């Protein structure tokens, strides 16, 4: 669902009125139609009354009454599948893992700049999961499909298929698989992959190398999704101390 002007409709649910006002203004300047809600109950009331359907939801976690993860669960239980980005001050990795496993497509800390949030939204646009972003119907600039062995990637639609079966990846997971597949047979550093999640230079975990533990969590989840479709899946190889690579089924590859 898009506005009459063809703009993507964003819902912003956050109990901080100053934060909502500032972010809504920036999103409006970036070309989005934004509707604000002070809490999860008010947002869900609009959903139940069928008076409003956003293309994308920006959702705070810690709010009075119903928290963000409860809102997300209610949406998914009711079959509402529009993408959700958590936008929160909570930095512990467990919150990010819970958000993604519950059905969010991304998790952005409030300390990050507006440019980072806009880049994440544009990743969803590029995946085809955000309606109203190609109102003129021109898909001439869409990236072409990519096939590597049994893997087929469709960046314009945000789809990954393994042996013909679609793998349900989040936007960030899809970007990681694309990066590995585009350089199949070559090693990709932990840091480069993690930059797809939080942007360049972000410090996570304990010390400057803490992001490696986060990357292991991401890759474990990606492997699990592929193995749910094919229990013999073993294309993602780990090189401890360096990173990962997508294995090519090519005897000439060292």
N, C-alpha and C positions, 0 to 999 in steps of 0.2 A: 504494500500500500504506500503510495506517495501522495504528496500534496498536489493541489491543482496546478501549481507552477512546476511540477516535475521534480521537486526537491525530495531528498530522502528525509523521512520523519524519524527524529531521535527522541526518545523519552529519557529524562534524567531524573533519577530517584535518589535524593540525598536530603538529610535533615538539617544541613547547614545552609541557611538562606543566602549568605554572602558568597559561599562557594558556588551554589547553583546559579546565582545571578551572573557572576563573573564567567563561569564556564559556558553558560547558555549564550552570553553575548559573543564570546569567541567562536562558538560553533555556528551561531547565526551569521557572523562575518565570513565564515568559511563556506557558507552556502547551504546550511542545513536548516530545516524547520524543527525547532526544539520545543517540547512541552515539558514543564517541570512538575514534579510531585515531591511533597515534603516527607512522605513515608511510604512504606510498602503497601499498607492497607489502602491508601488512597489510589495508588496505581492499580492494584488488583480490582478495586471497585470499578474502575473504568474498563478493565478487561471483562469483568463479569457482565457489565451492562452493555458490552459490545459497542461502546461509544467511541473507542479509540484503539487503534492498532499501530504500534510503531514499526519501523523497519529495523531499528536497532535500539537496544536498551543499555544505558549506562547506569550501573547499579552500585550503590554504596553497600558495604557489608554491615557495619555496626550502626544500627539505628534504634530509636526507642520502639518498643512493641515488636513487630515482626522484623527479623534481621534479613539481610540480603539473600543468604543462602536459602532461607525458608521461602522467600519470594520466588527464587529460581525454581525450587522444587515444585511449588504450586503451579507455575507456568508449564513446566514439563509434564506434570501429571495431567494437566488439562489439554495437552496436545498443542500448546503454543510454542512454535519452534523458531521464532525470530532470534537472531544472534544477541547474546548478552555479553557485555564487557564489564567485569568488576572494576570499579574505580574506588580505591580504598587506601587508608593510611596503614593498614595491617601489613607488615613486612615479613612475617614468619612464613617459611616455605609451605607449612602445612595448610595455610589458608589458600594459597595458590593451587596446590594439588587438589584440595577439596572442591574449589570452584570449577576447575577444569573437568574433574571426574563427574561432577554433578550436571555438567552440560554447558558451562560458559565457554565462549570461544577465546577469551583472553582475560588477562589480569594485569591491571596497570596501577602502580602506586601513585597516590596523589602528589607525591614529591616530584614526580617527573614533570617535564615541561609540557605545555599544550602542544608543541610540535611533535613530541613523542606520541601523545594520544591521537593526534590527527594522523600520524603515520600508521598507527595500528588500525584506525578506522579505514584508511585507504587500502591496507592489506585485505581487509574484509571486502571492500569494494572490488579489488582486483580478483578476488576469489569467486565473484559472482553471487555471494551470499547476501549482499545488501541490495535490495531492489531500488529502482529509481536512479541508478547511476549511469545508465546508458539510454537516456530518454530519447535521443535522436536515432537510436537503433544502429549506430555506427560501431561495428565491432572490428574495424580494419586494424586497430592497434592492439587487439587482444594477442597475448603471447601464444605461440603455436603449441600443440600437444607435444609431449615428449615421451618416447618409448625407450626403455632400457630393459632388455630381456623380457621377463614376464610382467614388468611394471609399466603401466600407462598412466601418465599424468596429464590432466586437462586444466591448466592454470586459469583459463577464462571462467571455468565452472567451479574451480576449487575441488576437483574430484581426483582421487587416486584409486586406481584399480589394480589389483594383483590377481593375475590369471583370470581376468574377466570379472572378478568380484570387487565391488566397491568397498573401500576401507574408510571408516568414519573417523577422519582426522579433524582436529581443531585447526584453525587458521595457522597458528604457530607451528603445529606439528607438520602441516602440509608444507610450509615454507622450509622446514628442516629437511624433509624428504626430498623436496625439489633441489635444494642445495647439494645434497649428497648425490642424487641421481644425475644432476648436470655434470658432476665431476666423478662419475662412476669409475672405480678402480684407483682413485687418488685419495690420499688422506686429507681430511678436513679437520682443522684444529677445534678443540673444545670451545675456545674463546670466540671463534668465528660463528659457530653454531649458536652459542649463547647470546651473541649480539642480536640475533633474530628475535630474541625474547624481550630483552630489556634495552636494547640500544647499546652503542659502543661505549666501553669504559665503565659500565655499571658494575658495582662491587656487591657481591652476594656471598652469604655464608661466612665462614671463619677465615679471615685473611684474604689476600689478593687472589688466591686460587680457589676460593670457596665455591665458585660457580661450577666447578667440575662435578661436585656432588649433585647439584641441580640438574646438570646435563645427563647424568646417569639416570635420574628419575624420569626425565623426558624420554630418553631412549628406551628405557624399560617399558614405558607406557606405549610407545610407538610399536615396539616389537610385539607386545601383547596383542595389539589390535591386528597386526598382520597375521600373527599365529592363530588368532581366532578364526581367520579365513583359511589358513594353511598351516597346520601344525609343524610342517617341515621348514617353514620360512627361516632362513639364516643369512639373508643378504647384507644385513648391517653388521659390520665387523668393528670391534673395538681395539684400538692400539693404546694400551695404558700409558699415561704420561703425555699423550699427544692428542688423540681425538678418535674420530670414526671415519669409516668409508663405506660406500655402497659397493658390494662385491660384484664384479662383472663376471658373467658366465663365459669367459673367454680364456682358453688355455694359454694365450700369448701374454696375458696379464700377469706380471710377477706377483 
